[in-house]
Amino acid sequence: MDEMLKIVANVGFPIAVAAWLLVRMEQRMENLTAAIAELREAIITMNES
């Protein structure tokens, strides 16, 4: 039982940190995707002129 608690303690923290980072990065990725789409539209509009 003690060994199982050690495994959870050693593995649980990195998993929690990774999950937290993924949640934070999701918003940034959405913002980057929107910016790229906006840039694409601007380039298309510029080429049509």
Contacts in CASP RR format, 6 or more apart in sequence:
PFRMAT RR
TARGET T0000
AUTHOR 0000-0000-0000
METHOD contacts of the structure
MODEL  1
MDEMLKIVANVGFPIAVAAWLLVRMEQRMENLTAAIAELREAIITMNES
END
